Amino acid sequence: MGPGYVYVRFRCGRCRRVGEHLVPQTEWDPSVLEPAAAKCERVDEERFAEMGDISPEEVIEFHYALERLTADPEEET
């Protein structure tokens, strides 16, 4: 019969342009049509629940920590 292809037509979520592409059937993965599942395990969920909500003070502290961040880890104080 010859090689099979999957015709994919898509729209960019940012610029709304429409595109189309032929993908060889051997390279096609149908899971790309399913939404990505969150991979959070029960242990993580329990740990996050114990931490509670992020306070405004924590957000401010994180902001200032980002300002102090450098590209060279040896320069950090």
N, CA, C and O atoms as a MOPAC input file, in Angstrom:
PM7 MOZYME 1SCF
protein

 N      0.80900 1    -1.20200 1     0.00000 1
 C      0.00000 1     0.00000 1     0.00000 1
 C      0.85100 1     1.26400 1     0.00000 1
 O      0.43800 1     2.28400 1    -0.55300 1
 N      2.02100 1     1.21300 1     0.60700 1
 C      2.83000 1     2.41400 1     0.68400 1
 C      2.76300 1     3.03100 1     2.06400 1
 O      1.99500 1     2.58400 1     2.91600 1
 N      3.55600 1     4.04600 1     2.28200 1
 C      3.58600 1     4.67400 1     3.60900 1
 C      2.28700 1     5.41600 1     3.90800 1
 O      1.66200 1     5.99600 1     3.02000 1
 N      1.89700 1     5.38200 1     5.18800 1
 C      0.70300 1     6.09500 1     5.62100 1
 C      1.08000 1     7.39300 1     6.30400 1
 O      2.14600 1     7.50500 1     6.91000 1
 N      0.20000 1     8.36600 1     6.20200 1
 C      0.43600 1     9.66200 1     6.81800 1
 C     -0.79700 1    10.10600 1     7.58400 1
 O     -1.91900 1     9.70300 1     7.27700 1
 N     -0.56700 1    10.94600 1     8.58800 1
 C     -1.65800 1    11.56500 1     9.33400 1
 C     -1.65000 1    13.04400 1     8.98200 1
 O     -0.62600 1    13.71600 1     9.10700 1
 N     -2.79000 1    13.54300 1     8.54500 1
 C     -2.92000 1    14.95500 1     8.19200 1
 C     -3.30900 1    15.71300 1     9.45900 1
 O     -4.34300 1    15.42700 1    10.06200 1
 N     -2.49000 1    16.66800 1     9.85900 1
 C     -2.72700 1    17.44900 1    11.07300 1
 C     -2.95300 1    18.89400 1    10.67500 1
 O     -2.13300 1    19.50000 1     9.98500 1
 N     -4.06700 1    19.43200 1    11.11300 1
 C     -4.35700 1    20.84300 1    10.88900 1
 C     -4.48900 1    21.48100 1    12.26400 1
 O     -5.18300 1    20.94800 1    13.13000 1
 N     -3.83200 1    22.61000 1    12.47300 1
 C     -3.78600 1    23.21400 1    13.80600 1
 C     -3.84900 1    24.72600 1    13.70800 1
 O     -3.59000 1    25.31200 1    12.65700 1
 N     -4.20000 1    25.34600 1    14.83500 1
 C     -4.24500 1    26.80300 1    14.93100 1
 C     -3.35800 1    27.21700 1    16.09500 1
 O     -3.44700 1    26.65600 1    17.18700 1
 N     -2.49600 1    28.21000 1    15.85000 1
 C     -1.60100 1    28.72500 1    16.88000 1
 C     -2.42600 1    29.44700 1    17.93500 1
 O     -3.25300 1    30.29900 1    17.61100 1
 N     -2.19900 1    29.10300 1    19.19400 1
 C     -2.93500 1    29.72800 1    20.27900 1
 C     -2.56200 1    31.18400 1    20.50300 1
 O     -3.33300 1    31.93700 1    21.09900 1
 N     -1.38800 1    31.58900 1    20.03200 1
 C     -0.94700 1    32.96400 1    20.24800 1
 C     -1.35100 1    33.87400 1    19.10300 1
 O     -1.96200 1    34.91900 1    19.32700 1
 N     -1.01600 1    33.48700 1    17.87500 1
 C     -1.27300 1    34.38700 1    16.74100 1
 C     -2.50300 1    33.98400 1    15.92500 1
 O     -2.91200 1    34.70400 1    15.01400 1
 N     -3.08300 1    32.84500 1    16.25200 1
 C     -4.31100 1    32.34800 1    15.62100 1
 C     -4.13000 1    31.92600 1    14.16700 1
 O     -5.12200 1    31.69900 1    13.47300 1
 N     -2.89300 1    31.81500 1    13.68500 1
 C     -2.65500 1    31.35100 1    12.31800 1
 C     -2.93900 1    29.85700 1    12.23300 1
 O     -2.74400 1    29.11900 1    13.19900 1
 N     -3.39500 1    29.42800 1    11.07800 1
 C     -3.69400 1    28.02300 1    10.84800 1
 C     -2.52500 1    27.39200 1    10.11000 1
 O     -1.96800 1    27.98200 1     9.18400 1
 N     -2.16200 1    26.19200 1    10.52700 1
 C     -1.09200 1    25.46600 1     9.86700 1
 C     -1.53100 1    24.04400 1     9.59200 1
 O     -2.51100 1    23.56900 1    10.16600 1
 N     -0.82300 1    23.37400 1     8.73400 1
 C     -1.12500 1    21.97800 1     8.43600 1
 C      0.17200 1    21.25300 1     8.14300 1
 O      1.14400 1    21.84300 1     7.67300 1
 N      0.16700 1    19.96300 1     8.43100 1
 C      1.39300 1    19.18900 1     8.27700 1
 C      1.02800 1    17.72400 1     8.07900 1
 O      0.06400 1    17.23700 1     8.66900 1
 N      1.78500 1    17.02800 1     7.26000 1
 C      1.63700 1    15.58400 1     7.10300 1
 C      2.69300 1    14.90600 1     7.96200 1
 O      3.88700 1    15.16400 1     7.80900 1
 N      2.25200 1    14.04100 1     8.86200 1
 C      3.15600 1    13.34000 1     9.76400 1
 C      3.15000 1    11.85700 1     9.37400 1
 O      2.07800 1    11.26500 1     9.24900 1
 N      4.31300 1    11.25100 1     9.18000 1
 C      4.33300 1     9.81900 1     8.88400 1
 C      3.63000 1     9.03300 1     9.99600 1
 O      3.82000 1     9.31600 1    11.17900 1
 N      2.83500 1     8.06400 1     9.61600 1
 C      2.04900 1     7.31300 1    10.58500 1
 C      2.93400 1     6.61900 1    11.61300 1
 O      2.50700 1     6.41000 1    12.74900 1
 N      4.13900 1     6.26500 1    11.24100 1
 C      5.04900 1     5.60400 1    12.18100 1
 C      5.53100 1     6.56600 1    13.26700 1
 O      5.93100 1     6.12100 1    14.34300 1
 N      5.50200 1     7.87300 1    13.00900 1
 C      5.94500 1     8.87400 1    13.97900 1
 C      4.78500 1     9.50000 1    14.75000 1
 O      5.00900 1    10.24300 1    15.70600 1
 N      3.55500 1     9.20800 1    14.34700 1
 C      2.38100 1     9.83600 1    14.95400 1
 C      2.11300 1     9.25100 1    16.33300 1
 O      2.12200 1     8.03400 1    16.51800 1
 N      1.87500 1    10.13300 1    17.29700 1
 C      1.52600 1     9.72800 1    18.66200 1
 C      0.15100 1    10.29500 1    18.98200 1
 O      0.02300 1    11.50400 1    19.17500 1
 N     -0.88500 1     9.45400 1    19.04600 1
 C     -2.24100 1     9.96700 1    19.28500 1
 C     -2.42000 1    10.62100 1    20.65200 1
 O     -3.40800 1    11.32400 1    20.86900 1
 N     -1.49200 1    10.40700 1    21.57100 1
 C     -1.62400 1    11.00900 1    22.90200 1
 C     -1.46500 1    12.53000 1    22.86000 1
 O     -1.80800 1    13.19900 1    23.83500 1
 N     -0.95800 1    13.09400 1    21.76600 1
 C     -0.82400 1    14.55000 1    21.67500 1
 C     -2.19000 1    15.23100 1    21.63100 1
 O     -2.29100 1    16.43600 1    21.86200 1
 N     -3.23300 1    14.47300 1    21.33800 1
 C     -4.58000 1    15.04400 1    21.29100 1
 C     -5.23900 1    15.08300 1    22.66800 1
 O     -6.27100 1    15.73200 1    22.84200 1
 N     -4.65400 1    14.39800 1    23.64000 1
 C     -5.19200 1    14.36600 1    24.99800 1
 C     -4.54700 1    15.47200 1    25.83200 1
 O     -3.37300 1    15.78700 1    25.63700 1
 N     -5.30400 1    16.06400 1    26.76100 1
 C     -4.70000 1    17.08500 1    27.61900 1
 C     -3.64100 1    16.46000 1    28.52300 1
 O     -3.76700 1    15.31300 1    28.95200 1
 N     -2.60900 1    17.22700 1    28.80000 1
 C     -1.52700 1    16.74100 1    29.65800 1
 C     -2.04800 1    16.56800 1    31.07800 1
 O     -2.68100 1    17.46800 1    31.63000 1
 N     -1.78200 1    15.41700 1    31.65900 1
 C     -2.22800 1    15.13100 1    33.02400 1
 C     -1.21300 1    15.68100 1    34.01300 1
 O     -0.00500 1    15.61600 1    33.78300 1
 N     -1.71100 1    16.21600 1    35.10000 1
 C     -0.82700 1    16.70800 1    36.15800 1
 C     -0.19900 1    15.51100 1    36.84400 1
 O     -0.89600 1    14.58300 1    37.25600 1
 N      1.11100 1    15.53300 1    36.96600 1
 C      1.81800 1    14.40800 1    37.57000 1
 C      2.21800 1    14.77300 1    38.98500 1
 O      3.39500 1    14.98900 1    39.27600 1
 N      1.23800 1    14.83700 1    39.85400 1
 C      1.47900 1    15.15700 1    41.25600 1
 C      1.11000 1    13.93100 1    42.07300 1
 O     -0.02700 1    13.46100 1    42.01900 1
 N      2.04700 1    13.42500 1    42.81100 1
 C      1.80100 1    12.21600 1    43.58400 1
 C      1.16600 1    12.55500 1    44.93100 1
 O      1.20400 1    13.69700 1    45.38900 1
 N      0.59200 1    11.54800 1    45.53800 1
 C     -0.10100 1    11.72100 1    46.81300 1
 C      0.81800 1    12.31200 1    47.88400 1
 O      0.39900 1    13.15800 1    48.67400 1
 N      2.06700 1    11.86100 1    47.90200 1
 C      3.02300 1    12.38000 1    48.88600 1
 C      3.19200 1    13.88200 1    48.71300 1
 O      3.21600 1    14.62200 1    49.69600 1
 N      3.31100 1    14.33700 1    47.46600 1
 C      3.46100 1    15.76800 1    47.19700 1
 C      2.20300 1    16.52700 1    47.61300 1
 O      2.29700 1    17.60000 1    48.20900 1
 N      1.03300 1    15.98300 1    47.30400 1
 C     -0.22500 1    16.64100 1    47.65900 1
 C     -0.32800 1    16.83200 1    49.16600 1
 O     -0.74200 1    17.89300 1    49.63400 1
 N      0.05000 1    15.79900 1    49.93300 1
 C     -0.00100 1    15.90400 1    51.39700 1
 C      0.99000 1    16.94700 1    51.90200 1
 O      0.67900 1    17.72600 1    52.80300 1
 N      2.18100 1    16.95500 1    51.31700 1
 C      3.20600 1    17.92300 1    51.73400 1
 C      2.75600 1    19.34900 1    51.43300 1
 O      2.92800 1    20.24500 1    52.26000 1
 N      2.17500 1    19.56100 1    50.24000 1
 C      1.69600 1    20.89400 1    49.88100 1
 C      0.54700 1    21.32500 1    50.79400 1
 O      0.46200 1    22.49600 1    51.16400 1
 N     -0.32200 1    20.41000 1    51.15500 1
 C     -1.43800 1    20.73400 1    52.03700 1
 C     -0.93100 1    21.16600 1    53.41000 1
 O     -1.49700 1    22.06900 1    54.02700 1
 N      0.14100 1    20.52100 1    53.89200 1
 C      0.72100 1    20.89300 1    55.18800 1
 C      1.36300 1    22.27400 1    55.13700 1
 O      1.38700 1    22.98100 1    56.14500 1
 N      1.88300 1    22.66700 1    53.98000 1
 C      2.54900 1    23.96200 1    53.85100 1
 C      1.57000 1    25.12000 1    53.94600 1
 O      1.93000 1    26.20000 1    54.41400 1
 N      0.35800 1    24.91200 1    53.51300 1
 C     -0.62400 1    25.98400 1    53.53200 1
 C     -0.46200 1    26.92900 1    52.35200 1
 O      0.33600 1    26.69100 1    51.44600 1
 N     -1.23400 1    28.00200 1    52.38400 1
 C     -1.19400 1    28.98900 1    51.30100 1
 C      0.09300 1    29.80400 1    51.35000 1
 O      0.72900 1    29.92400 1    52.39700 1
 N      0.46100 1    30.35300 1    50.21400 1
 C      1.63700 1    31.23000 1    50.13500 1
 C      1.21700 1    32.61200 1    50.61700 1
 O      0.25900 1    33.19600 1    50.11100 1
 N      1.94200 1    33.12000 1    51.59200 1
 C      1.59300 1    34.41700 1    52.16700 1
 C      2.17900 1    35.55100 1    51.32000 1
 O      3.12800 1    35.33700 1    50.56600 1
 N      1.61600 1    36.75300 1    51.44400 1
 C      2.18400 1    37.90500 1    50.72600 1
 C      3.64000 1    38.16600 1    51.11600 1
 O      4.44400 1    38.58000 1    50.28000 1
 N      3.97600 1    37.92300 1    52.37900 1
 C      5.35600 1    38.12700 1    52.83200 1
 C      6.31000 1    37.17100 1    52.11800 1
 O      7.43600 1    37.54200 1    51.78800 1
 N      5.85700 1    35.94100 1    51.88200 1
 C      6.69400 1    34.97600 1    51.16600 1
 C      6.90400 1    35.40300 1    49.71700 1
 O      7.98700 1    35.21200 1    49.16500 1
 N      5.89200 1    35.96800 1    49.11100 1
 C      6.00800 1    36.44200 1    47.73500 1
 C      7.02300 1    37.58800 1    47.65600 1
 O      7.85700 1    37.62500 1    46.75100 1
 N      6.94600 1    38.50500 1    48.59300 1
 C      7.88400 1    39.63500 1    48.62300 1
 C      9.30200 1    39.14100 1    48.86200 1
 O     10.23800 1    39.59600 1    48.20500 1
 N      9.46500 1    38.21500 1    49.79500 1
 C     10.78500 1    37.65600 1    50.08300 1
 C     11.36300 1    36.95900 1    48.84200 1
 O     12.55200 1    37.08900 1    48.55200 1
 N     10.52800 1    36.23200 1    48.12200 1
 C     10.97300 1    35.55500 1    46.90700 1
 C     11.38300 1    36.56800 1    45.84400 1
 O     12.37100 1    36.36500 1    45.13800 1
 N     10.62900 1    37.65400 1    45.73000 1
 C     10.94600 1    38.70400 1    44.76100 1
 C     12.33800 1    39.26500 1    45.01500 1
 O     13.13300 1    39.40500 1    44.08600 1
 N     12.63200 1    39.58100 1    46.25300 1
 C     13.95200 1    40.13800 1    46.57900 1
 C     15.05600 1    39.09600 1    46.41600 1
 O     16.18300 1    39.44200 1    46.06100 1
 N     14.74700 1    37.82800 1    46.67200 1
 C     15.73400 1    36.76500 1    46.47000 1
 C     16.07200 1    36.64100 1    44.99000 1
 O     17.22600 1    36.39000 1    44.64400 1
 N     15.08600 1    36.81300 1    44.10800 1
 C     15.35300 1    36.77500 1    42.66900 1
 C     16.23600 1    37.93900 1    42.23600 1
 O     17.07600 1    37.78100 1    41.35000 1
 N     16.05700 1    39.10100 1    42.84700 1
 C     16.89600 1    40.25300 1    42.49900 1
 C     18.34300 1    40.01200 1    42.88800 1
 O     19.25600 1    40.47800 1    42.20500 1
 N     18.56600 1    39.27900 1    43.99000 1
 C     19.92700 1    39.01000 1    44.44900 1
 C     20.57500 1    37.86300 1    43.69400 1
 O     21.78200 1    37.65800 1    43.81600 1
 N     19.80700 1    37.11100 1    42.91600 1
 C     20.30800 1    35.94600 1    42.21300 1
 C     21.28400 1    36.34600 1    41.12300 1
 O     21.04300 1    37.30100 1    40.38400 1
 N     22.39900 1    35.60700 1    41.02100 1
 C     23.38200 1    35.86600 1    39.97300 1
 C     23.53600 1    34.61800 1    39.11400 1
 O     23.08000 1    33.53700 1    39.48700 1
 N     24.17400 1    34.77200 1    37.97700 1
 C     24.39900 1    33.64400 1    37.08400 1
 C     25.51200 1    32.74300 1    37.61000 1
 O     25.55700 1    31.55800 1    37.27900 1
 N     26.40300 1    33.29000 1    38.41900 1
 C     27.52100 1    32.51600 1    38.96600 1
 C     27.23200 1    32.15100 1    40.41000 1
 O     27.18600 1    33.04000 1    41.26100 1
 N     27.03200 1    30.86300 1    40.72200 1
 C     26.69800 1    30.47100 1    42.09000 1
 C     27.76300 1    30.85200 1    43.11600 1
 O     27.44800 1    31.00500 1    44.29600 1
 N     29.01400 1    31.00900 1    42.69000 1
 C     30.06900 1    31.37200 1    43.61900 1
 C     29.98600 1    32.83400 1    44.05100 1
 O     30.55400 1    33.20400 1    45.07800 1
 N     29.29100 1    33.66500 1    43.28600 1
 C     29.15800 1    35.08400 1    43.61500 1
 C     28.03900 1    35.34100 1    44.61100 1
 O     28.00200 1    36.41200 1    45.21800 1
 N     27.12400 1    34.39200 1    44.79900 1
 C     25.97900 1    34.60200 1    45.67900 1
 C     26.44000 1    34.76500 1    47.11900 1
 O     27.39300 1    34.12400 1    47.56200 1
 N     25.74600 1    35.63300 1    47.83600 1
 C     26.05600 1    35.83900 1    49.25300 1
 C     24.89200 1    35.45100 1    50.10300 1
 O     24.96100 1    35.55400 1    51.32800 1

